[in-house]
Amino acid sequence: MKYYRRNPSSSTRLKRIMFRILFVVVAAFIILMLSVILGLHLKSKVDAAENNPDNSLDNPGLQISREDEEDGDTVNLNPDVFAGCVDLLTHQTTDDVVVSVNTAAETYDSITLSLTDLNGVLLYQSPALCDLLRIPYNDNSGKYELLTSAISAAKVENLRIIALFIPTRSVSSVSSAALIDGTVMAELAKLGVNEILIDLQDSSGLTYEEANRIRSYISECSKIVGSSCSIGVILSDVMFLNAENAKSVQMIAGAASYLAINFNSFGFDTPDDLYDSISSNIKSLLGTFSVYNMRVYIDSSERDYAAAELEACMDNVITNICFSTLYSSDELEFSENDIPRESDTSEPSETIPEDYYTNPYAGTSFSENNKETESPETAPSPQETDKPSESESSTRPWF
């Protein structure tokens, strides 16, 4: 018996074709809708992160702790300091720099090492940076030897070591500047430096976009340096006194380990006028000092004005202080008993009103800018230069 296969009718074939087409259309529609829903969900996550900086930034403030996994002890990476400055440019021999460090130990519990000129050019040749840029290392100036001698002498005197650093200005991108400077910072950390203090110099006119690039620069440098060395930033007093800068300060504080404030000391007729101005500004910023445990950076080159600024800080119970010059206690006109020490447990001479302790930057937000790219090989080789004049250093850096 033979069996014959009946061919389906034309109407049946048409139904099958229509079913397949309908299946493809429905499947494509479902995939499209799922893609739209997923995109909206991701967009809401991004918007939430931008509107709440606590989700994307480290908690701002000076007191940074790390927990030891074994015993749970916490170590304060950024204690209060009383630091005098040793400038490598003013020393010629290792004996000279060791004498300066030993002299600093008589008055201070920390030292600041000034390592760059006003354009951010290193005063010495860095072996690590030479290796990065693939150029031969030849430190004819001997400044690198001065640096290592100063660090060794500071360790003997049990001084905390802070490297004063002006960001590189010879490149136009954040990533390249962070790679160059972060390499030097990491080398300093290995040599024994405890902190990197970045001096932005003229930060009074920072825009929101510039502050965001600075945040990116600090974040990238921190990744290179690691946790062995903290990174602080000096900002102008205008950045803290002007409420319009609150978001920018919050943004930078989230990336840095701590903040330092540089009060304007120019344009005052007498040291008493400077004292009154700084004392008034400190009182208006006590809440900010409390939130960030900020450091005061005193860069006055005139002894009387530096002494007035120090007196204004001490009278307002601000003892976290860093100088740009190595003054003795006699030059600053205060006794050894007035020097703030980390072990000092005496009660403050003045009670700070409770209503000052408010966070002036709570609830602020920020957005991320696109980062530029540039090869670090385009940067000039590090070499010793003399300090430029004020007119030469007034140009805006890469930020």
Secondary structure, DSSP 8 states (H G I E B T S, - for coil): ---------HHHHHHHHHHHHHHHHHHHHHHHHHHHHHHHHHHHHHHHHHH-GGGTS---SS--EEE-TTT--EEESS---EEEEEEGGG--SHHHHHHHHHHHHTT-SEEEEE-B-TTS-BSS--HHHHHHHT-----TT-HHHHHHHHHHHHHHTT-EEEEEE----S-S-HHHHHHHHHHHHHHHHHHT--EEEEE-SS-TT--HHHHHHHHHHHHHHHHHH-TTSEEEEEEEHHHHH-GGGHHHHHHHHHHSSEEEEE---SS-SSHHHHHHHHHHHHHHTHHHHHHH--EEEE--SSHHHHHHHHHHHHHTT---EEESS---TTTTT--GGGS--TT-----SS---GGG---TTTT------------GGGS----------TTGGGS----
